[in-house]
Amino acid sequence: WRIEHDDGDGEDLEENELLEAIARRSGTLVSATKHARPLHVAALAEELRSDAEAVAVFEAAQRVKKAKQNVDLEVAGWRIVYKQRGDKSHGFGDLYVYEPGEATVNCNHGGACRSMGSLHEVLLQRADAKRTGERWKPPLLG
């Protein structure tokens, strides 16, 4: 399993370590995936290429990330935000991509996809949900 937290930290864990790791951390769990995903994904998986929403969102996020300009736009109900950093010693800026209904004007970016790999994973989950009617959810705590 791979877990990522809102502070940017991530860990690769065995299944029996997952809940323990989540419980010992403060903050918000951003994602937990069964397999570590790459942070950089250059192209959509074959199964997503016929999904107009996935293509539009993924391509728009790629363009925004490449342009490295402050932007806040909506594509197919998704919110895509890029914020330039004042201190460029750790990169030019940050990408935030929110699923429909997840982003508010005053959001703290807790529910955003922060990398192309993370976005790709969410798009795969949404495509799977369309096929099966079920969607993966993180385990309940406590």
C-alpha positions as CSV (number, residue, x, y, z in Angstrom):
1,W,0.0,0.0,0.0
2,R,1.0,3.6,-0.6
3,I,-0.4,6.3,1.6
4,E,0.0,10.1,1.2
5,H,-0.8,12.8,3.7
6,D,-1.7,16.4,3.3
7,D,1.7,17.5,4.3
8,G,3.2,15.8,1.2
9,D,4.7,12.9,3.0
10,G,4.1,9.4,1.7
11,E,4.9,5.9,2.8
12,D,4.9,2.4,1.2
13,L,3.5,-0.1,3.7
14,E,2.4,-3.7,4.1
15,E,-1.4,-4.2,4.5
16,N,-1.1,-4.9,8.2
17,E,0.8,-1.6,8.8
18,L,-1.7,0.6,7.0
19,L,-4.2,1.4,9.8
20,E,-1.5,1.7,12.3
21,A,0.3,4.3,10.2
22,I,-2.9,6.2,9.6
23,A,-3.7,6.3,13.3
24,R,-0.3,7.5,14.4
25,R,-0.3,10.6,12.1
26,S,-2.0,13.8,12.7
27,G,-3.4,15.7,9.7
28,T,-5.5,14.5,6.8
29,L,-5.0,11.3,4.8
30,V,-5.0,12.4,1.2
31,S,-4.9,9.0,-0.4
32,A,-4.2,5.3,0.1
33,T,-3.6,3.1,-2.9
34,K,-3.0,-0.6,-3.1
35,H,0.0,-0.1,-5.4
36,A,2.5,2.7,-5.4
37,R,1.7,5.0,-8.4
38,P,4.1,7.1,-10.3
39,L,4.0,10.8,-9.7
40,H,4.6,11.5,-13.3
41,V,2.2,10.0,-15.9
42,A,2.8,11.2,-19.5
43,A,-0.2,9.6,-21.1
44,L,-3.6,8.2,-20.2
45,A,-4.0,4.5,-19.9
46,E,-5.7,2.8,-22.8
47,E,-8.9,2.2,-20.8
48,L,-9.3,6.0,-20.3
49,R,-8.7,7.2,-23.9
50,S,-12.3,6.7,-24.9
51,D,-13.6,8.6,-21.8
52,A,-14.2,12.2,-23.0
53,E,-14.2,13.6,-19.4
54,A,-10.9,11.8,-18.5
55,V,-9.2,13.0,-21.7
56,A,-10.4,16.6,-21.3
57,V,-9.3,16.8,-17.6
58,F,-6.0,15.1,-18.0
59,E,-5.0,17.1,-21.1
60,A,-6.0,20.4,-19.4
61,A,-4.1,19.5,-16.3
62,Q,-1.0,18.7,-18.4
63,R,-1.3,22.1,-20.2
64,V,-1.7,24.0,-17.0
65,K,1.2,22.2,-15.3
66,K,3.5,22.8,-18.3
67,A,2.5,26.5,-18.6
68,K,3.5,27.2,-14.9
69,Q,1.2,30.2,-14.8
70,N,-1.3,31.0,-12.0
71,V,-4.7,29.7,-13.2
72,D,-8.0,28.6,-11.8
73,L,-10.3,27.0,-14.4
74,E,-13.1,24.5,-14.7
75,V,-13.0,21.6,-17.2
76,A,-16.0,19.1,-17.4
77,G,-16.9,20.1,-13.8
78,W,-13.4,19.6,-12.4
79,R,-11.5,22.5,-10.9
80,I,-7.9,22.9,-12.0
81,V,-5.7,25.3,-10.1
82,Y,-2.0,26.2,-10.5
83,K,-0.3,28.5,-8.0
84,Q,3.2,29.8,-8.6
85,R,5.5,29.7,-5.6
86,G,7.3,32.8,-4.4
87,D,10.3,30.7,-3.5
88,K,11.3,28.7,-6.7
89,S,14.0,26.7,-4.9
90,H,11.6,23.8,-4.6
91,G,9.8,24.0,-8.0
92,F,7.9,26.6,-9.9
93,G,4.4,26.0,-8.5
94,D,1.7,23.6,-7.3
95,L,-1.0,21.8,-9.2
96,Y,-4.4,21.1,-7.6
97,V,-7.1,19.2,-9.4
98,Y,-10.4,18.7,-7.7
99,E,-13.2,16.3,-8.7
100,P,-16.6,17.7,-9.3
101,G,-18.2,18.7,-6.0
102,E,-14.9,18.5,-4.0
103,A,-13.5,22.1,-4.3
104,T,-14.8,25.2,-2.7
105,V,-13.6,28.7,-3.2
106,N,-11.9,28.8,0.2
107,C,-10.5,25.2,0.1
108,N,-7.4,24.2,1.9
109,H,-6.4,21.8,-0.9
110,G,-6.9,18.7,1.3
111,G,-8.9,16.8,-1.3
112,A,-6.9,17.8,-4.4
113,C,-4.9,15.6,-6.7
114,R,-1.5,17.1,-6.4
115,S,0.3,15.1,-9.2
116,M,-0.4,13.8,-12.6
117,G,0.0,10.3,-11.2
118,S,-2.6,11.0,-8.5
119,L,-5.0,12.5,-11.0
120,H,-4.5,9.4,-13.3
121,E,-5.4,7.1,-10.4
122,V,-8.6,9.1,-9.6
123,L,-9.6,9.0,-13.2
124,L,-9.0,5.2,-13.2
125,Q,-11.2,4.9,-10.1
126,R,-14.0,6.9,-11.6
127,A,-13.9,4.8,-14.8
128,D,-14.0,1.7,-12.7
129,A,-17.0,3.1,-10.7
130,K,-18.8,3.7,-14.0
131,R,-18.3,0.1,-14.9
132,T,-19.0,-1.5,-11.5
133,G,-21.2,1.0,-9.7
134,E,-18.7,0.9,-6.7
135,R,-15.9,3.2,-5.8
136,W,-12.9,2.5,-3.6
137,K,-13.0,4.4,-0.3
138,P,-10.3,4.7,2.3
139,P,-10.7,2.5,5.4
140,L,-12.6,4.0,8.3
141,L,-10.5,5.0,11.3
142,G,-11.3,4.0,14.9
